[in-house]
Amino acid sequence: PGSPSERFKLLADVLVLALQTDQTRVATLMVANEGSNRSYRDLGSTEGHHSLSHHQGDAGKVAVIGAINRHHVELFGHLLDGLAAAREGDARLLDSSFVVYGSGLGDGNTHSHHGLPILLAGGGDGSLNPGRHVIWPAETPLNNLHLALLERMGVREVELGDATGVLAGI
């Protein structure tokens, strides 16, 4: 019941509870798949998200994509707020977590797989250096980040997709 945004927030709350009660240590939560053509009527758009992503520079479509992106970040903020409010011993659950938010496309209009908008939140039990905006060299595979996170969880010497090495400096 409720809007898609309300359902997402409910799922985020369940995810926080599952992590807090140690029912799982790894989870994935998607707003929509990358090819979703869902419309965002509550944001004033009747056109599908995927169609809008092929905006061809149309200022109106770019503005709507921007509003959708802001909305998605607000939903992500709800998840982070829940993790920050949840306790794990004497610390916040967020402080012991790795939370990756982003997209597999840097630009939906061109289907570019470079310059990905990735946000890494949480403290990783002190293993992260947060509060920065970092631009990695062009062509750096996202899987390099995933390898770095796996390494911090004690998983080493694995191959992962197109990874070329562990991303340093996170």
Residue pairs with C-beta under 8 A, 6 or more apart in sequence:
1 7
2 10
3 42
4 38
5 42
5 71
5 75
8 29
8 31
8 75
8 78
9 75
9 78
11 29
12 29
12 75
12 78
12 79
12 82
13 82
15 27
15 29
15 79
15 82
16 79
16 82
16 83
16 86
16 93
17 23
17 86
18 24
18 27
19 25
19 27
19 83
19 86
19 93
19 97
20 86
20 87
20 88
20 93
29 79
31 72
31 75
32 38
32 49
34 103
34 104
34 105
35 50
36 48
36 49
36 50
37 48
37 49
37 50
37 51
38 48
38 49
39 45
39 46
39 47
39 48
39 49
40 49
40 64
40 67
40 68
40 71
43 64
43 67
43 68
43 71
44 64
44 67
45 52
45 64
45 67
45 68
47 61
47 64
49 65
49 68
50 108
52 61
52 64
52 65
52 68
53 65
53 105
53 108
53 109
54 108
54 109
55 61
55 62
55 65
55 109
56 109
57 109
65 108
73 101
76 101
76 119
79 99
80 94
80 99
80 121
83 92
83 93
83 94
83 97
83 99
83 122
84 92
84 93
84 94
85 92
86 92
86 93
86 94
87 93
88 95
88 96
94 121
94 122
94 123
95 122
95 123
95 125
95 126
96 122
96 123
96 124
96 125
97 121
97 122
97 123
97 124
98 120
98 122
98 124
98 128
98 149
98 152
99 120
99 121
99 122
100 118
100 119
100 120
100 121
100 145
100 149
101 118
101 119
101 120
101 121
102 116
102 117
102 118
102 119
102 142
103 116
103 117
103 118
104 113
104 116
104 142
105 111
105 112
105 113
105 116
106 112
106 113
106 114
106 115
106 116
106 117
107 115
114 138
114 139
115 138
116 142
118 142
118 145
120 128
120 130
120 145
120 170
121 130
122 128
122 130
123 130
124 149
124 152
127 152
128 152
128 170
129 169
129 170
134 169
134 170
136 167
140 164
140 167
141 161
141 162
141 163
141 164
143 160
143 161
143 162
143 163
144 163
144 164
144 165
144 166
144 167
145 167
145 170
146 160
146 163
147 158
147 160
147 163
147 165
147 166
147 167
148 166
148 167
148 168
148 170
149 170
150 156
150 158
150 160
151 166
